[in-house]
Amino acid sequence: MVINFASAPGATPLDPDEAAGLIPSHIFNNAQLNEWEMANILEGERWAFSRKRNNILEADFIRQLHKRMFGNTWRWAGTYRTTEKNIGIDPLHIQAALHDLFRDVETQLEYKSYPLDEIAARYSHRMVAIHPFANGNGRFSRTIADLLLVQHGAERFTWGAAENLVAEGDVRRRYIDALQAADRRDYSSLLAFVRS
């Protein structure tokens, strides 16, 4: 049975083939899906933050992390999307765009082009803009930015102090607004949001 999950404002809708990749058979609505995914995400984060990692700016690592975060939920977790979405680049350009993003972040870190918080916030924003996976890109991009911070001795972002940025509400609206401002190259709202 394929379930038609409603998408929150600003979220990426799944196409029917992607929705059919749902692994647990006991999920019938968005609330159950969000709860199940959150448990899966926490498992992935425990794995990611369990030790110092030297490969967080590599394609193999981000695919592995996405699979750890969503692999108990979706059969396609950890694989790049092949379909067009309401956000993101053409699927054919994902690998090249990620390669460029990783090299840019390495260079920004090496030359201290921006403060570490700004490098991490820009990294998260660009990851969302590329949208490498069918779903979970926002949650994944926040985790990967936090991991970058922790690997460099900083505290994780608070992300508006929201327990769940997936749920509709004021905090999610501010987050989406900040991402849209960053799309226009104005990072001030995003930089304020990540530590609010």
DOPADREN-254568 format. One record per residue (C-alpha): residue number from 0; residue in one letter; x, y, z. Coordinates in pm, 1 decimal. Layout:
! DOPADREN-254568
<node NUM,a,<X,Y,Z>>,
...
END
This chain:
! DOPADREN-254568
<node 0,m,<0.0,0.0,0.0>>,
<node 1,v,<135.1,344.7,-96.8>>,
<node 2,i,<53.7,622.9,146.8>>,
<node 3,n,<20.2,981.0,23.9>>,
<node 4,f,<202.8,1181.4,290.1>>,
<node 5,a,<116.4,1551.5,307.9>>,
<node 6,s,<413.3,1786.7,297.0>>,
<node 7,a,<466.3,2074.1,537.6>>,
<node 8,p,<514.8,2416.3,377.0>>,
<node 9,g,<864.5,2428.8,230.3>>,
<node 10,a,<906.3,2050.3,243.7>>,
<node 11,t,<987.5,1832.4,-53.8>>,
<node 12,p,<698.7,1609.9,-162.4>>,
<node 13,l,<775.1,1248.0,-241.9>>,
<node 14,d,<675.8,1103.3,-575.3>>,
<node 15,p,<477.1,775.4,-564.2>>,
<node 16,d,<783.7,557.5,-630.7>>,
<node 17,e,<975.3,724.5,-348.3>>,
<node 18,a,<678.0,693.4,-111.2>>,
<node 19,a,<661.1,324.1,-199.3>>,
<node 20,g,<1014.1,293.9,-57.0>>,
<node 21,l,<880.7,323.4,297.9>>,
<node 22,i,<1017.6,31.1,500.1>>,
<node 23,p,<801.1,10.5,817.6>>,
<node 24,s,<452.4,-123.1,746.2>>,
<node 25,h,<290.9,21.3,1059.5>>,
<node 26,i,<307.1,387.4,943.8>>,
<node 27,f,<-15.1,537.8,808.5>>,
<node 28,n,<16.4,914.5,864.9>>,
<node 29,n,<264.8,1201.7,887.0>>,
<node 30,a,<276.8,1202.9,1267.4>>,
<node 31,q,<380.7,836.8,1276.1>>,
<node 32,l,<632.2,895.6,995.1>>,
<node 33,n,<786.6,1196.1,1170.6>>,
<node 34,e,<817.6,1004.7,1497.4>>,
<node 35,w,<976.3,704.9,1326.7>>,
<node 36,e,<1213.1,921.8,1124.4>>,
<node 37,m,<1318.0,1116.0,1435.3>>,
<node 38,a,<1421.7,793.7,1609.6>>,
<node 39,n,<1614.3,690.5,1296.9>>,
<node 40,i,<1779.4,1036.1,1272.1>>,
<node 41,l,<1892.2,1020.0,1634.4>>,
<node 42,e,<2054.9,681.3,1568.5>>,
<node 43,g,<2238.0,830.2,1271.6>>,
<node 44,e,<2350.3,1129.9,1472.6>>,
<node 45,r,<2480.2,909.9,1755.3>>,
<node 46,w,<2690.2,726.4,1500.0>>,
<node 47,a,<2812.8,1047.5,1331.6>>,
<node 48,f,<2910.1,1226.7,1652.0>>,
<node 49,s,<3057.9,918.8,1821.9>>,
<node 50,r,<3413.8,994.0,1712.6>>,
<node 51,k,<3633.0,1236.0,1520.1>>,
<node 52,r,<3592.1,1185.6,1147.8>>,
<node 53,n,<3829.8,1294.8,873.9>>,
<node 54,n,<3601.2,1241.3,576.3>>,
<node 55,i,<3294.9,1456.3,644.2>>,
<node 56,l,<3356.0,1654.3,324.5>>,
<node 57,e,<3337.0,1350.4,97.9>>,
<node 58,a,<3051.0,1202.3,-102.9>>,
<node 59,d,<3089.6,854.3,45.7>>,
<node 60,f,<3051.9,992.0,397.4>>,
<node 61,i,<2741.4,1198.5,328.5>>,
<node 62,r,<2571.0,905.9,156.6>>,
<node 63,q,<2661.4,683.9,451.9>>,
<node 64,l,<2534.3,942.5,701.0>>,
<node 65,h,<2205.1,987.2,513.5>>,
<node 66,k,<2161.9,610.3,511.6>>,
<node 67,r,<2232.3,596.5,885.9>>,
<node 68,m,<1979.1,874.5,947.0>>,
<node 69,f,<1701.9,741.4,720.5>>,
<node 70,g,<1793.0,380.1,636.2>>,
<node 71,n,<1539.8,227.1,876.4>>,
<node 72,t,<1270.7,437.1,711.6>>,
<node 73,w,<1337.5,451.1,335.9>>,
<node 74,r,<1483.4,188.3,100.6>>,
<node 75,w,<1643.5,465.3,-107.1>>,
<node 76,a,<1822.3,630.2,188.2>>,
<node 77,g,<2181.3,717.3,106.2>>,
<node 78,t,<2127.3,725.8,-269.5>>,
<node 79,y,<2112.3,1046.3,-469.6>>,
<node 80,r,<1773.1,1144.0,-601.3>>,
<node 81,t,<1695.3,1084.5,-968.0>>,
<node 82,t,<1378.9,1294.0,-991.0>>,
<node 83,e,<1313.5,1666.3,-1019.6>>,
<node 84,k,<1178.5,1833.9,-705.7>>,
<node 85,n,<1024.5,2165.4,-606.5>>,
<node 86,i,<1375.1,2260.5,-488.5>>,
<node 87,g,<1722.5,2152.0,-585.0>>,
<node 88,i,<1935.1,2123.8,-892.1>>,
<node 89,d,<1895.9,1888.2,-1185.8>>,
<node 90,p,<1968.0,1536.5,-1054.3>>,
<node 91,l,<2234.8,1489.1,-1324.4>>,
<node 92,h,<2445.2,1765.8,-1163.2>>,
<node 93,i,<2426.2,1653.6,-798.7>>,
<node 94,q,<2762.5,1476.5,-780.8>>,
<node 95,a,<2953.9,1762.7,-944.9>>,
<node 96,a,<2779.4,2022.7,-727.6>>,
<node 97,l,<2862.9,1827.8,-411.4>>,
<node 98,h,<3225.3,1795.5,-518.7>>,
<node 99,d,<3241.6,2173.8,-566.5>>,
<node 100,l,<3070.3,2233.0,-232.4>>,
<node 101,f,<3316.6,2009.4,-44.8>>,
<node 102,r,<3618.2,2180.0,-203.9>>,
<node 103,d,<3471.3,2525.1,-130.6>>,
<node 104,v,<3417.8,2439.9,236.0>>,
<node 105,e,<3771.0,2296.6,263.6>>,
<node 106,t,<3909.7,2619.3,118.2>>,
<node 107,q,<3693.9,2837.2,344.6>>,
<node 108,l,<3817.5,2644.0,647.0>>,
<node 109,e,<4181.6,2655.4,538.0>>,
<node 110,y,<4182.6,3029.7,466.7>>,
<node 111,k,<3927.0,3123.7,734.7>>,
<node 112,s,<3723.6,3299.2,466.1>>,
<node 113,y,<3436.7,3341.6,713.6>>,
<node 114,p,<3389.2,3273.2,1082.8>>,
<node 115,l,<3326.7,2901.4,1148.4>>,
<node 116,d,<2955.4,2958.7,1220.2>>,
<node 117,e,<2911.7,3123.6,882.3>>,
<node 118,i,<3100.4,2848.3,699.6>>,
<node 119,a,<2874.0,2586.8,862.7>>,
<node 120,a,<2553.6,2784.9,796.3>>,
<node 121,r,<2649.8,2840.4,432.3>>,
<node 122,y,<2737.2,2469.7,402.9>>,
<node 123,s,<2393.6,2370.4,531.1>>,
<node 124,h,<2221.3,2617.5,299.4>>,
<node 125,r,<2408.2,2498.7,-8.6>>,
<node 126,m,<2340.9,2135.3,81.5>>,
<node 127,v,<1967.3,2213.2,96.6>>,
<node 128,a,<1989.2,2404.5,-232.7>>,
<node 129,i,<2155.7,2107.1,-405.3>>,
<node 130,h,<1900.2,1873.9,-244.2>>,
<node 131,p,<2095.8,1554.0,-310.2>>,
<node 132,f,<1842.0,1310.7,-164.1>>,
<node 133,a,<1474.2,1242.9,-231.8>>,
<node 134,n,<1382.4,1357.3,119.7>>,
<node 135,g,<1534.9,1453.1,453.3>>,
<node 136,n,<1766.9,1715.1,304.8>>,
<node 137,g,<1688.8,1986.1,560.5>>,
<node 138,r,<1735.9,1755.8,857.0>>,
<node 139,f,<2045.1,1605.1,698.2>>,
<node 140,s,<2196.5,1945.6,614.6>>,
<node 141,r,<2150.1,2064.8,973.2>>,
<node 142,t,<2323.0,1754.2,1107.0>>,
<node 143,i,<2613.4,1782.2,863.6>>,
<node 144,a,<2660.9,2151.1,955.6>>,
<node 145,d,<2656.0,2062.9,1325.2>>,
<node 146,l,<2908.3,1786.8,1261.9>>,
<node 147,l,<3138.0,2033.8,1085.3>>,
<node 148,l,<3115.8,2265.9,1387.2>>,
<node 149,v,<3186.0,1991.0,1640.1>>,
<node 150,q,<3477.5,1856.5,1434.9>>,
<node 151,h,<3632.0,2204.2,1461.7>>,
<node 152,g,<3575.3,2242.9,1835.6>>,
<node 153,a,<3254.4,2449.1,1831.3>>,
<node 154,e,<2909.7,2384.6,1977.4>>,
<node 155,r,<2624.6,2261.2,1760.0>>,
<node 156,f,<2378.5,2520.1,1632.6>>,
<node 157,t,<2051.3,2562.0,1823.7>>,
<node 158,w,<1849.1,2596.2,1499.9>>,
<node 159,g,<1592.5,2827.5,1658.9>>,
<node 160,a,<1581.6,2600.9,1966.1>>,
<node 161,a,<1307.3,2399.4,1797.9>>,
<node 162,e,<1275.5,2038.5,1897.9>>,
<node 163,n,<1137.7,1964.1,1553.2>>,
<node 164,l,<1179.1,2194.5,1253.7>>,
<node 165,v,<964.2,1960.2,1045.0>>,
<node 166,a,<643.5,2062.7,1224.0>>,
<node 167,e,<455.3,2365.3,1097.4>>,
<node 168,g,<482.0,2675.2,1312.3>>,
<node 169,d,<662.8,3002.0,1369.8>>,
<node 170,v,<1010.3,2850.3,1410.2>>,
<node 171,r,<983.5,2654.2,1083.3>>,
<node 172,r,<849.6,2963.3,906.7>>,
<node 173,r,<1149.0,3168.6,1030.1>>,
<node 174,y,<1384.3,2892.6,915.9>>,
<node 175,i,<1231.6,2878.8,566.0>>,
<node 176,d,<1237.4,3259.8,543.8>>,
<node 177,a,<1605.8,3259.3,643.6>>,
<node 178,l,<1686.2,2997.4,376.9>>,
<node 179,q,<1500.3,3198.9,114.5>>,
<node 180,a,<1693.3,3513.1,212.1>>,
<node 181,a,<2016.0,3311.2,181.0>>,
<node 182,d,<1902.4,3209.3,-169.1>>,
<node 183,r,<1923.0,3584.0,-243.0>>,
<node 184,r,<2273.4,3591.2,-86.4>>,
<node 185,d,<2156.2,3756.2,234.5>>,
<node 186,y,<2282.3,3527.5,511.4>>,
<node 187,s,<2207.6,3760.6,803.8>>,
<node 188,s,<1874.3,3596.9,894.7>>,
<node 189,l,<2017.2,3246.3,869.6>>,
<node 190,l,<2318.7,3337.5,1083.2>>,
<node 191,a,<2089.2,3486.2,1346.2>>,
<node 192,f,<1854.4,3186.7,1331.2>>,
<node 193,v,<2114.1,2911.1,1373.0>>,
<node 194,r,<2220.2,3043.0,1713.9>>,
<node 195,s,<1877.3,3165.6,1831.4>>,
END
